[in-house]
Amino acid sequence: MEKSSFESTQEFFNLCIKTYETTFGRLLEMPAVGPSREKSGKTMKGFSTFVNLCASGMESTIDLQSVSMEAMRRMHEKAASEMEGGEINPGKYKDFYDTWMETYSETFKEFLKSGHFASDIGKFMSYLMEFQKYNREMLEEHYLKPMNLPTKTEIDEINKELYSLKKTVKHLTNQIKELSEKK
Protein backbone atom coordinates (compact mmCIF):
# COMPACT_ATOMS: atom_id res chain seq x y z
CA MET A 1 0.00 0.00 0.00
CA GLU A 2 2.77 2.46 0.95
CA LYS A 3 4.77 1.84 -2.21
CA SER A 4 1.77 2.32 -4.49
CA SER A 5 0.97 5.60 -2.71
CA PHE A 6 4.50 6.83 -3.37
CA GLU A 7 4.37 5.72 -6.99
CA SER A 8 1.09 7.54 -7.51
CA THR A 9 2.64 10.74 -6.11
CA GLN A 10 5.55 10.37 -8.52
CA GLU A 11 3.20 9.68 -11.43
CA PHE A 12 1.06 12.71 -10.56
CA PHE A 13 4.13 14.94 -10.41
CA ASN A 14 5.44 13.62 -13.74
CA LEU A 15 2.01 14.16 -15.32
CA CYS A 16 1.93 17.77 -14.07
CA ILE A 17 5.39 18.48 -15.50
CA LYS A 18 4.49 16.89 -18.86
CA THR A 19 1.25 18.87 -19.02
CA TYR A 20 3.09 22.10 -18.27
CA GLU A 21 5.76 21.39 -20.89
CA THR A 22 3.25 20.53 -23.62
CA THR A 23 0.91 23.44 -22.94
CA PHE A 24 2.07 26.54 -21.14
CA GLY A 25 5.75 25.70 -21.46
CA ARG A 26 5.47 25.95 -25.24
CA LEU A 27 3.87 29.37 -24.95
CA LEU A 28 6.88 30.57 -22.99
CA GLU A 29 9.19 29.41 -25.77
CA MET A 30 7.48 31.69 -28.28
CA PRO A 31 9.41 34.88 -28.99
CA ALA A 32 7.86 38.03 -27.61
CA VAL A 33 6.76 40.64 -30.14
CA GLY A 34 5.63 44.22 -30.03
CA PRO A 35 6.76 47.29 -28.15
CA SER A 36 6.94 45.51 -24.80
CA ARG A 37 8.74 42.42 -26.09
CA GLU A 38 11.77 42.90 -23.85
CA LYS A 39 9.64 43.14 -20.73
CA SER A 40 7.48 40.21 -21.84
CA GLY A 41 10.57 38.12 -22.57
CA LYS A 42 11.98 38.79 -19.11
CA THR A 43 8.66 37.96 -17.47
CA MET A 44 8.42 34.68 -19.39
CA LYS A 45 11.98 33.82 -18.41
CA GLY A 46 11.09 34.49 -14.77
CA PHE A 47 8.08 32.21 -14.91
CA SER A 48 10.16 29.46 -16.45
CA THR A 49 12.80 29.94 -13.74
CA PHE A 50 10.10 29.70 -11.07
CA VAL A 51 8.69 26.50 -12.57
CA ASN A 52 12.18 24.95 -12.66
CA LEU A 53 12.65 25.85 -8.98
CA CYS A 54 9.28 24.36 -8.02
CA ALA A 55 9.92 21.19 -10.02
CA SER A 56 13.32 20.74 -8.41
CA GLY A 57 11.82 21.32 -4.97
CA MET A 58 9.12 18.77 -5.68
CA GLU A 59 11.69 16.21 -6.81
CA SER A 60 13.59 16.75 -3.56
CA THR A 61 10.38 16.34 -1.59
CA ILE A 62 9.59 13.10 -3.41
CA ASP A 63 13.09 11.80 -2.67
CA LEU A 64 12.68 12.62 1.03
CA GLN A 65 9.29 10.94 1.01
CA SER A 66 10.88 7.86 -0.49
CA VAL A 67 13.61 7.82 2.16
CA SER A 68 11.05 8.27 4.93
CA MET A 69 9.01 5.39 3.62
CA GLU A 70 12.12 3.19 3.38
CA ALA A 71 13.00 4.07 6.98
CA MET A 72 9.45 3.24 8.02
CA ARG A 73 9.63 -0.10 6.22
CA ARG A 74 12.92 -0.96 7.93
CA MET A 75 11.51 0.06 11.29
CA HIS A 76 8.44 -2.07 10.75
CA GLU A 77 10.62 -5.11 10.05
CA LYS A 78 12.78 -4.52 13.13
CA ALA A 79 9.82 -3.77 15.38
CA ALA A 80 7.99 -6.91 14.31
CA SER A 81 10.94 -9.09 15.27
CA GLU A 82 11.80 -7.22 18.49
CA MET A 83 8.29 -6.91 19.88
CA GLU A 84 7.55 -10.60 19.73
CA GLY A 85 7.04 -12.15 23.10
CA GLY A 86 3.98 -10.27 24.26
CA GLU A 87 5.47 -8.72 27.40
CA ILE A 88 4.88 -4.99 27.69
CA ASN A 89 7.14 -3.19 30.12
CA PRO A 90 8.73 0.26 30.21
CA GLY A 91 12.08 -1.16 29.07
CA LYS A 92 10.51 -2.41 25.84
CA TYR A 93 9.27 1.09 24.99
CA LYS A 94 12.75 2.51 25.57
CA ASP A 95 14.24 -0.21 23.36
CA PHE A 96 11.61 0.50 20.71
CA TYR A 97 12.45 4.21 20.79
CA ASP A 98 16.20 3.51 20.52
CA THR A 99 15.62 1.15 17.58
CA TRP A 100 13.39 3.72 15.89
CA MET A 101 16.01 6.50 16.25
CA GLU A 102 18.81 4.23 15.05
CA THR A 103 16.87 2.96 12.03
CA TYR A 104 15.77 6.38 10.86
CA SER A 105 19.22 7.89 11.46
CA GLU A 106 20.97 5.16 9.47
CA THR A 107 18.48 5.35 6.59
CA PHE A 108 18.80 9.12 6.29
CA LYS A 109 22.61 8.98 6.64
CA GLU A 110 22.75 6.56 3.71
CA PHE A 111 20.62 8.89 1.62
CA LEU A 112 22.50 12.05 2.60
CA LYS A 113 25.83 10.44 1.68
CA SER A 114 24.59 9.35 -1.74
CA GLY A 115 25.63 11.04 -4.94
CA HIS A 116 21.96 11.36 -5.88
CA PHE A 117 21.31 13.62 -2.88
CA ALA A 118 24.33 15.79 -3.68
CA SER A 119 23.31 16.27 -7.31
CA ASP A 120 19.67 16.84 -6.31
CA ILE A 121 20.58 19.55 -3.80
CA GLY A 122 23.08 21.05 -6.25
CA LYS A 123 20.40 21.32 -8.92
CA PHE A 124 17.92 22.80 -6.44
CA MET A 125 20.43 25.38 -5.20
CA SER A 126 21.31 26.30 -8.79
CA TYR A 127 17.65 26.96 -9.61
CA LEU A 128 17.20 28.85 -6.35
CA MET A 129 20.16 31.15 -7.06
CA GLU A 130 18.92 31.70 -10.63
CA PHE A 131 15.46 32.60 -9.30
CA GLN A 132 16.91 34.96 -6.66
CA LYS A 133 19.05 36.67 -9.29
CA TYR A 134 16.02 37.12 -11.52
CA ASN A 135 13.98 38.56 -8.64
CA ARG A 136 16.77 40.98 -7.71
CA GLU A 137 17.08 42.16 -11.32
CA MET A 138 13.31 42.67 -11.62
CA LEU A 139 13.17 44.50 -8.28
CA GLU A 140 15.94 46.85 -9.37
CA GLU A 141 14.53 47.42 -12.84
CA HIS A 142 10.84 47.83 -11.99
CA TYR A 143 10.91 49.37 -8.51
CA LEU A 144 14.24 50.83 -7.45
CA LYS A 145 15.31 52.59 -10.67
CA PRO A 146 11.91 54.22 -11.40
CA MET A 147 11.74 55.46 -7.80
CA ASN A 148 15.30 56.79 -8.08
CA LEU A 149 16.49 54.53 -5.25
CA PRO A 150 19.98 53.02 -5.23
CA THR A 151 20.41 49.52 -6.63
CA LYS A 152 22.64 46.81 -5.18
CA THR A 153 25.23 47.47 -7.88
CA GLU A 154 25.30 51.17 -7.06
CA ILE A 155 25.58 50.49 -3.32
CA ASP A 156 28.41 48.02 -3.96
CA GLU A 157 30.27 50.64 -6.02
CA ILE A 158 29.82 53.23 -3.26
CA ASN A 159 31.08 50.77 -0.64
CA LYS A 160 34.12 49.97 -2.77
CA GLU A 161 34.87 53.67 -3.22
CA LEU A 162 34.34 54.34 0.49
CA TYR A 163 36.76 51.53 1.37
CA SER A 164 39.34 52.96 -1.02
CA LEU A 165 38.93 56.46 0.45
CA LYS A 166 39.28 55.16 4.02
CA LYS A 167 42.43 53.30 3.03
CA THR A 168 43.86 56.45 1.40
CA VAL A 169 42.99 58.61 4.42
CA LYS A 170 44.64 56.10 6.75
CA HIS A 171 47.76 56.04 4.57
CA LEU A 172 47.91 59.86 4.41
CA THR A 173 47.34 60.14 8.16
CA ASN A 174 50.26 57.80 8.77
CA GLN A 175 52.46 59.85 6.42
CA ILE A 176 51.50 63.11 8.18
CA LYS A 177 52.24 61.51 11.53
CA GLU A 178 55.68 60.31 10.32
CA LEU A 179 56.53 63.76 8.90
CA SER A 180 55.46 65.54 12.06
CA GLU A 181 57.60 63.18 14.17
CA LYS A 182 60.66 63.92 12.00
CA LYS A 183 60.48 67.68 12.77
N, C-alpha and C positions, 0 to 999 in steps of 0.2 A: 504494500500500500504506500509506504513512504517513498520508495523509488519511483513509482508511477506518478506521484504528486510532484516530485522534483522534475521528472521528465516533462510533465505537462507545463510546468513553469518555463522550462527551457524552450519548449515548442512554442509557447505563447510569445515569449520574447523574440524568438527568431521570426515568427510570423509578423510581429509588429515592425521589426526592422525591414523585412522584405517589403511589406506594404508601404512603408515610408519611402524606401528606395525606388519603388516602381511608380509611386504617385507623386507626392510632394517633393521628393528628392530630385526627380527629373525637372520639376519646375525651377528648382534652385540652380540647376545647371544651365538654364537658358540665359543667354547674355541679356543684360539690361539695356534698354533703349530709351531714348528721349532725353529731355533736359536734366532729369534727375537720375541718370543712369549710374553715376558714380556712387551716389548715396544709396540707391537701390542695390547695387552690387555689394557694397559693404554690409548692408543689412542682411542680404542673403548669405553672405559669407559668415556672418555672426550666427545666424540661425543654424547653419550647417555645423559650425563649431560647437554650438550648444547641444545639438543632437549627438555629435560624436562623444562629447563629455558624458551625456546621459547614458548612451549605449555602453560606454566603457564602465561607468559606475554600476550599471545593471549587470554587466558581465562579472564584475567583482563581487557583487551581492550574490549572484547565482553560485559563484565559486565558494563563497563563505557558507552559503546554505548547504552546498554539497558536503563541505568539510564537517559542518555541524551534524548533518545526518549520518555521516560515516562515524563520527565520534559517538553519536547516540546508538548506532548499531553495535559498535564495539562494547559500549557500556552495557547494553542489553545482554549481550553474550556473556560478559563477565558476571553481571549481576545474577543471571539465571544459574550459573554454576556455583557462585559463592553463597547465594541465599537458600540453597537447598538444605534441608535439615529441619526446617519448621520452627526452630527456637527463635524467639524475638526477645532480644535484650539490648540494652543501651550500647554495648560494645559492637554489636552487629551494625547499628546505624552509623557509628563512627567509622567502622571498616568500609561500609558502603560509601560514605562521603569521601573517604580517602581514595577508594578505587575510582570513584566518579571524577575527582580532581585529577588524578594521575592519567586516566584514560583520555579525558578531554585535553589536558596539557600536551600529552604525547602526540595526539592526532593533529592538533594545531601546530605544534613544533614541526612535524613532518611537512605540513603544508607550507608553513612560512619559510622553510629552508629550501623549498622546491624552486626550480628555475621558472616554472609556470607562474608562481606568485610574483617573483621578481619582475618578469616581463609584463605581467598584468598591471602591477602597480606602476611600473615605468610608463606604460601606455596611458594609464589613467592620469598620472602626473603631467605627462606631456600635453594631453588634451586640456587639463586644468590650467596649465600655464598659458596655453594658446588662448583659452577663453578669457582668462584674466587680462592678457595683453589686449585682446580685442575690446573688452569692456573699458579698459583704461584709455585706449585710443578714442573710442566713441564718447566717453565722458569728456575728454579734453576737447574734442572737435565740436561736439554739440552743446556743451554746457559751459566749460571754462573759457574757451576762446571768445564766444559771442558775449559773455558777461565781462570780458576783459579781466579775467582772473588768471593768475599765473598757473602754468602747466607744470607737470613734474619735470619735464626737460628744462624749462626755464629756471625752476627752483634748483635743480642740480647744477646748472651753469653758475647761478649766483653763489651757491655753496662752494663750488670749486674756486671761483674768483675770490670769495671771502677767505678761504683757506690760504690762497696764494698771498693775499694782502697781509694776513696775520703773520705769515712766515716772513715776508719782506720787512714788516714793522719790527718783528723780533730781531731779525738780522741787523737792521739799522740801529736799533736800540743797543744791541751788543757792541756795534762799532762805535757809537757815540760814547758809551761807557768806557771802552778801551782808550779812546782818544782823550777823554777827560782825565783818566787815570795817568796818562803819559805826561800831562802838563804839570 
